Amino acid sequence: MNQNLQTLSVESSDMNNPFKLTDEKLIARFQDGDINAYNELVHRYKDRLLNFVFRYFNNREQAEDVVQDTMIKLYTHASYYKNIAKFSTWIYTIAKNNALTELRKNKRKQTVSLWTNEGKPIDIKMKDESLEQTVYNKMAVEELNKYLDEIPENFRIAVVLRDFQELSYEEISKILEIPLGTIKSRINRGRIQLSEKMKHFKEQ
């Protein structure tokens, strides 16, 4: 009896604290009309989606517009989500489709930037904080950005989703609508190409 009361208490606490809820529970609550659940989902995903979408563009404003459209679609099409897939897969797929639509409209050259999941330029942590080391690490980030931009887009997007967004192979396969084996091959080949391009920099 006490265990049941304790379980009920924990569930009640979670209901009052959206930060403890899974994405799937939050979307279910939003489908029931809880606007706070929607706000929490936006908070969790806006920066992650911005970083993902930016890989398709060379313009931050365009990426922000795509993310805004994605969040609007989340608001207006929440009922379309069914709890048979992870919420992250669903929202990334919407963002990808919006980005591709925008690209078709503008026909802009696709590029990539290296950001963290918090929406900030990546900062390599250093044990040696000397000016020389600081400059070297900044150059390393710039080189990585440049070489990411040079590898084929299909490899680049797969590598970014796996190594920077840290999504599973299965999620990436669903988001890009490509077989799992192809995804693994693209990530592997992309990593090899990137490693080859970075080799000369590491030897300096």
C-alpha positions in Angstrom: 0.0 0.0 0.0 2.8 2.4 0.9 4.6 1.5 -2.3 1.5 2.3 -4.3 1.2 5.7 -2.6 4.9 6.4 -3.2 4.5 5.6 -6.9 1.4 7.8 -7.1 3.3 10.6 -5.5 6.2 10.4 -8.0 3.8 10.3 -10.9 2.0 13.4 -9.5 5.3 15.2 -9.1 6.3 14.4 -12.6 3.0 15.7 -14.0 3.6 19.0 -12.2 7.2 19.2 -13.5 7.5 19.0 -17.3 11.3 18.9 -17.1 11.0 15.3 -15.8 8.7 14.1 -18.5 9.8 12.3 -21.7 9.2 13.9 -25.1 6.5 11.3 -25.8 4.7 12.2 -22.5 5.0 15.9 -23.3 3.5 15.6 -26.8 0.7 13.5 -25.3 -0.1 16.2 -22.8 0.0 18.9 -25.5 -2.4 16.8 -27.6 -4.7 17.0 -24.6 -4.4 20.8 -24.6 -1.5 21.5 -22.2 0.3 24.5 -23.7 3.1 24.3 -21.1 4.0 20.9 -22.6 4.3 22.5 -26.0 6.5 25.3 -24.6 8.8 22.7 -23.0 9.2 20.8 -26.3 10.1 24.0 -28.1 12.7 24.7 -25.4 14.2 21.2 -25.7 14.4 21.2 -29.5 14.7 24.7 -30.9 18.5 24.9 -30.7 19.1 21.3 -31.7 16.9 21.7 -34.8 18.6 25.0 -35.6 22.0 23.3 -35.6 20.7 20.5 -37.7 18.9 22.7 -40.3 21.8 25.1 -40.6 23.8 22.2 -42.2 21.6 22.7 -45.2 22.2 26.4 -45.6 24.8 29.1 -45.4 22.4 31.6 -43.9 21.3 31.6 -40.2 18.1 33.6 -40.8 16.9 31.0 -43.3 17.7 28.2 -40.8 15.8 30.1 -38.0 12.8 30.5 -40.4 12.7 26.8 -41.1 12.9 26.0 -37.3 10.1 28.5 -36.7 8.0 26.8 -39.4 8.7 23.5 -37.8 7.6 24.7 -34.4 4.4 26.1 -36.0 3.8 22.7 -37.6 4.3 21.0 -34.2 1.6 23.3 -32.8 -0.9 22.9 -35.7 -0.2 19.2 -36.5 0.4 17.7 -33.1 -2.5 15.3 -33.6 -0.6 13.7 -36.5 2.0 12.3 -34.1 1.3 8.7 -33.1 3.2 7.0 -30.3 4.7 4.4 -32.6 8.0 6.3 -33.2 10.2 8.5 -31.0 9.2 12.1 -30.9 12.7 13.2 -31.9 12.5 11.2 -35.1 9.2 12.8 -35.9 10.3 16.4 -35.3 13.6 16.0 -37.1 11.8 14.6 -40.1 9.5 17.6 -40.2 12.5 19.9 -39.9 14.3 18.1 -42.7 11.4 18.3 -45.0 10.9 22.0 -44.3 14.6 22.5 -45.0 14.5 20.7 -48.3 11.4 22.7 -49.4 13.3 25.9 -48.6 16.3 24.7 -50.5 14.2 24.0 -53.6 12.8 27.5 -53.4 16.1 29.3 -53.0 18.5 26.9 -54.7 21.3 28.2 -52.4 24.6 26.5 -52.1 24.5 24.1 -49.2 27.1 24.4 -46.5 27.8 23.4 -42.9 28.8 25.0 -39.7 30.1 23.4 -36.5 28.0 24.3 -33.5 27.2 22.6 -30.2 23.8 21.4 -29.3 23.3 24.5 -27.2 23.4 26.7 -30.3 26.9 28.2 -29.7 30.1 27.9 -31.8 31.9 24.8 -30.7 34.7 25.5 -28.2 37.4 22.9 -27.8 38.2 22.4 -24.2 41.9 22.8 -23.5 44.1 21.8 -20.6 46.8 24.1 -21.9 45.4 27.6 -22.0 48.4 29.3 -23.6 47.8 31.7 -26.4 49.5 29.4 -28.8 47.3 26.5 -27.9 44.2 28.7 -28.0 45.0 29.8 -31.5 45.8 26.3 -32.6 42.4 25.0 -31.4 40.6 27.8 -33.1 42.3 26.9 -36.3 41.4 23.3 -35.8 37.7 24.2 -35.6 38.0 26.4 -38.7 39.7 23.6 -40.6 37.1 21.0 -39.5 34.3 23.4 -40.7 36.1 23.8 -44.0 36.6 20.0 -44.5 33.0 19.2 -43.5 31.9 21.5 -46.2 34.1 19.8 -48.7 32.8 16.2 -48.3 29.7 15.2 -50.2 26.4 16.4 -48.7 25.0 12.9 -48.3 28.0 11.9 -46.2 28.1 15.3 -44.3 24.5 15.2 -43.2 24.8 11.6 -42.0 28.1 12.4 -40.1 26.6 15.5 -38.5 23.5 13.7 -37.3 25.5 10.8 -35.8 28.6 12.5 -34.5 27.3 16.0 -33.5 23.6 15.5 -33.0 24.3 12.1 -31.5 21.3 10.4 -33.0 21.1 6.6 -33.3 21.6 4.9 -36.7 18.0 3.9 -36.6 16.8 7.4 -36.1 18.9 8.8 -38.8 17.6 6.1 -41.2 14.0 7.1 -40.5 14.7 10.9 -40.7 16.6 10.7 -44.0 14.3 7.8 -45.3 17.4 5.8 -46.3 18.1 2.1 -45.5 20.1 1.4 -42.3 22.9 -0.2 -44.2 23.3 2.8 -46.4 23.3 5.2 -43.4 26.1 3.2 -41.8 28.1 3.2 -45.0 27.7 6.9 -45.5 28.8 7.7 -42.0 31.8 5.4 -42.3 32.8 6.9 -45.7 32.2 10.4 -44.5 34.4 9.9 -41.4 37.2 8.4 -43.6 37.1 11.3 -46.0 37.1 13.8 -43.1 39.9 12.1 -41.4 42.0 12.1 -44.6 41.4 15.8 -45.1 42.3 16.6 -41.5 45.5 14.4 -41.5 47.8 17.1 -42.8 46.5 19.6 -40.2 47.2 17.2 -37.3 50.8 16.6 -38.7 51.6 20.4 -38.5 
